[in-house]
């Protein structure tokens, strides 16, 4: 699954266009390297998202095309 779509489906970022813009601006990295929106997300990848002053780190635990709102948090685990 594309990185921008994964960020939207997992609800780490609210809209896919915002996720795409964040990737283009270099605010999203995967496994320590800047990633494009077209990057193919795999289980075990570590995502780092710069949200203003804060950096959110999350490990991908599952990749699903469609997720219910209640179970979106099961697609990743937040890292310290």
GROMACS elastic network, one bead per residue, 0.5 to 0.9 nm:
[ bonds ]
;  ai    aj funct       b0    kb
    1     4     6  0.85906   500
    1     5     6  0.68551   500
    1     6     6  0.64447   500
    1    38     6  0.84705   500
    1    39     6  0.79789   500
    1    40     6  0.53380   500
    1    41     6  0.56540   500
    1    42     6  0.78958   500
    1    63     6  0.72675   500
    1    64     6  0.80937   500
    1    65     6  0.74731   500
    2     5     6  0.53665   500
    2     6     6  0.61751   500
    2     7     6  0.87616   500
    2    37     6  0.64550   500
    2    38     6  0.50621   500
    2    39     6  0.55122   500
    2    41     6  0.61571   500
    3     6     6  0.50273   500
    3     7     6  0.61920   500
    3     8     6  0.86929   500
    3    19     6  0.82260   500
    3    20     6  0.83643   500
    3    23     6  0.85026   500
    3    35     6  0.82075   500
    3    36     6  0.75162   500
    3    37     6  0.51584   500
    3    38     6  0.59727   500
    3    39     6  0.53573   500
    3    40     6  0.61299   500
    3    41     6  0.57108   500
    4     7     6  0.52457   500
    4     8     6  0.64470   500
    4     9     6  0.87891   500
    4    13     6  0.87655   500
    4    15     6  0.88476   500
    4    16     6  0.57971   500
    4    17     6  0.78489   500
    4    18     6  0.84497   500
    4    19     6  0.51082   500
    4    20     6  0.53697   500
    4    21     6  0.89216   500
    4    22     6  0.87962   500
    4    23     6  0.75546   500
    4    36     6  0.84377   500
    4    37     6  0.50145   500
    4    38     6  0.71249   500
    4    39     6  0.82630   500
    5     8     6  0.51271   500
    5     9     6  0.60630   500
    5    10     6  0.84541   500
    5    15     6  0.88141   500
    5    16     6  0.60186   500
    5    19     6  0.78026   500
    5    20     6  0.85070   500
    5    37     6  0.82033   500
    5    38     6  0.89615   500
    5    65     6  0.85517   500
    6     9     6  0.50958   500
    6    10     6  0.58668   500
    6    11     6  0.81654   500
    6    12     6  0.84836   500
    6    16     6  0.86919   500
    6    41     6  0.73874   500
    6    63     6  0.75075   500
    6    64     6  0.81701   500
    6    65     6  0.80439   500
    7    10     6  0.53883   500
    7    11     6  0.59803   500
    7    12     6  0.52455   500
    7    13     6  0.54796   500
    7    14     6  0.79147   500
    7    15     6  0.82964   500
    7    16     6  0.73289   500
    7    19     6  0.64646   500
    8    12     6  0.63735   500
    8    13     6  0.53593   500
    8    14     6  0.57102   500
    8    15     6  0.56071   500
    8    16     6  0.53244   500
    8    17     6  0.89460   500
    8    18     6  0.88524   500
    8    19     6  0.69916   500
    9    12     6  0.78977   500
    9    13     6  0.84409   500
    9    14     6  0.85130   500
    9    15     6  0.88900   500
    9    16     6  0.85757   500
    9    64     6  0.80312   500
    9    65     6  0.73405   500
    9    66     6  0.69699   500
    9    67     6  0.66449   500
    9    68     6  0.89771   500
    9    69     6  0.89089   500
    9    72     6  0.71158   500
    9    75     6  0.89335   500
   10    13     6  0.77711   500
   10    14     6  0.89282   500
   10    63     6  0.88277   500
   10    64     6  0.87523   500
   10    67     6  0.76669   500
   10    69     6  0.87411   500
   10    71     6  0.87503   500
   10    72     6  0.50022   500
   10    73     6  0.66353   500
   10    74     6  0.82442   500
   10    75     6  0.61521   500
   10    76     6  0.75908   500
   11    14     6  0.56056   500
   11    15     6  0.82010   500
   11    69     6  0.83964   500
   11    72     6  0.65600   500
   11    73     6  0.78403   500
   12    19     6  0.89197   500
   12    49     6  0.89160   500
   12    73     6  0.88370   500
   13    16     6  0.74323   500
   13    18     6  0.71622   500
   13    19     6  0.60734   500
   14    17     6  0.89682   500
   14    18     6  0.73865   500
   14    19     6  0.78289   500
   15    18     6  0.53360   500
   15    19     6  0.63602   500
   15    20     6  0.87441   500
   16    20     6  0.60658   500
   16    21     6  0.85754   500
   17    21     6  0.61708   500
   17    22     6  0.85825   500
   18    21     6  0.50714   500
   18    22     6  0.61359   500
   18    23     6  0.86631   500
   19    22     6  0.50703   500
   19    23     6  0.62809   500
   19    24     6  0.86972   500
   19    28     6  0.86736   500
   19    37     6  0.76384   500
   20    23     6  0.52032   500
   20    24     6  0.62709   500
   20    25     6  0.86936   500
   20    36     6  0.81405   500
   20    37     6  0.55292   500
   20    38     6  0.88554   500
   21    24     6  0.50269   500
   21    25     6  0.61231   500
   21    26     6  0.87141   500
   21    27     6  0.88635   500
   21    37     6  0.83943   500
   22    25     6  0.51270   500
   22    26     6  0.63973   500
   22    27     6  0.53466   500
   22    28     6  0.63445   500
   22    37     6  0.85354   500
   22    49     6  0.83387   500
   22    50     6  0.85212   500
   23    26     6  0.52186   500
   23    27     6  0.58520   500
   23    28     6  0.52291   500
   23    29     6  0.79383   500
   23    34     6  0.79382   500
   23    35     6  0.64006   500
   23    36     6  0.54246   500
   23    37     6  0.54787   500
   24    27     6  0.77107   500
   24    28     6  0.84398   500
   24    35     6  0.83661   500
   24    36     6  0.64394   500
   24    37     6  0.71377   500
   25    28     6  0.80487   500
   26    29     6  0.72854   500
   26    34     6  0.59849   500
   26    35     6  0.72355   500
   26    36     6  0.80069   500
   26    50     6  0.88262   500
   27    34     6  0.75981   500
   27    35     6  0.86855   500
   27    48     6  0.79607   500
   27    49     6  0.58106   500
   27    50     6  0.51058   500
   27    51     6  0.77041   500
   28    33     6  0.85408   500
   28    34     6  0.60969   500
   28    35     6  0.61515   500
   28    36     6  0.80558   500
   28    37     6  0.89055   500
   28    47     6  0.70849   500
   28    48     6  0.56711   500
   28    50     6  0.64933   500
   29    32     6  0.57408   500
   29    33     6  0.50763   500
   29    35     6  0.50280   500
   29    36     6  0.83753   500
   29    46     6  0.82497   500
   29    47     6  0.58249   500
   29    48     6  0.51763   500
   29    49     6  0.66486   500
   29    50     6  0.87878   500
   30    33     6  0.54047   500
   30    34     6  0.63158   500
   30    35     6  0.59073   500
   30    39     6  0.88248   500
   30    41     6  0.86447   500
   30    45     6  0.64904   500
   30    46     6  0.56197   500
   30    48     6  0.63928   500
   30    49     6  0.89318   500
   31    34     6  0.84432   500
   31    45     6  0.61252   500
   31    46     6  0.50789   500
   31    47     6  0.64373   500
   31    48     6  0.79516   500
   32    46     6  0.78389   500
   32    47     6  0.79787   500
   32    48     6  0.76251   500
   35    38     6  0.81091   500
   35    39     6  0.63518   500
   36    39     6  0.55465   500
   37    40     6  0.86001   500
   38    41     6  0.89614   500
   41    44     6  0.88851   500
   41    45     6  0.69662   500
   41    60     6  0.80673   500
   41    63     6  0.76449   500
   42    45     6  0.58655   500
   42    60     6  0.71050   500
   42    61     6  0.86040   500
   42    62     6  0.80110   500
   42    63     6  0.70833   500
   43    46     6  0.89092   500
   43    59     6  0.79527   500
   43    60     6  0.51230   500
   43    61     6  0.53455   500
   43    62     6  0.57077   500
   43    63     6  0.67256   500
   44    59     6  0.60059   500
   44    60     6  0.52018   500
   44    61     6  0.61798   500
   44    62     6  0.84125   500
   45    58     6  0.83887   500
   45    59     6  0.57373   500
   45    60     6  0.54436   500
   45    61     6  0.83061   500
   46    57     6  0.69095   500
   46    58     6  0.56760   500
   46    60     6  0.63858   500
   46    79     6  0.87839   500
   47    56     6  0.79026   500
   47    57     6  0.56263   500
   47    58     6  0.52354   500
   47    59     6  0.61929   500
   47    60     6  0.75355   500
   48    55     6  0.65365   500
   48    56     6  0.55664   500
   48    58     6  0.66340   500
   48    59     6  0.89851   500
   49    54     6  0.83856   500
   49    55     6  0.55832   500
   49    56     6  0.51027   500
   49    57     6  0.65626   500
   49    58     6  0.85471   500
   50    53     6  0.71278   500
   50    54     6  0.59882   500
   50    56     6  0.63951   500
   50    57     6  0.89149   500
   51    54     6  0.52165   500
   51    55     6  0.58817   500
   51    56     6  0.72482   500
   52    55     6  0.77335   500
   56    78     6  0.76348   500
   56    79     6  0.79299   500
   56    80     6  0.85536   500
   57    77     6  0.85831   500
   57    78     6  0.59762   500
   57    79     6  0.52880   500
   57    80     6  0.70059   500
   58    76     6  0.60906   500
   58    77     6  0.53951   500
   58    79     6  0.52933   500
   58    80     6  0.85894   500
   59    75     6  0.86633   500
   59    76     6  0.54123   500
   59    77     6  0.53006   500
   59    78     6  0.65324   500
   59    79     6  0.69068   500
   60    63     6  0.74438   500
   60    75     6  0.61835   500
   60    77     6  0.67467   500
   61    74     6  0.73229   500
   61    75     6  0.52963   500
   61    77     6  0.68689   500
   62    74     6  0.73728   500
   62    76     6  0.67709   500
   63    75     6  0.64248   500
   63    76     6  0.89143   500
   64    67     6  0.65994   500
   64    75     6  0.77311   500
   67    70     6  0.82062   500
   67    71     6  0.64810   500
   67    72     6  0.59533   500
   67    75     6  0.89251   500
   68    71     6  0.54987   500
   68    72     6  0.63185   500
   69    72     6  0.54790   500
   69    73     6  0.83945   500
   70    73     6  0.73641   500
   70    74     6  0.88901   500
   71    74     6  0.56010   500
   71    75     6  0.77644   500
   72    75     6  0.59120   500
   72    76     6  0.82634   500
   73    76     6  0.61905   500
   73    77     6  0.76379   500
   74    77     6  0.72991   500
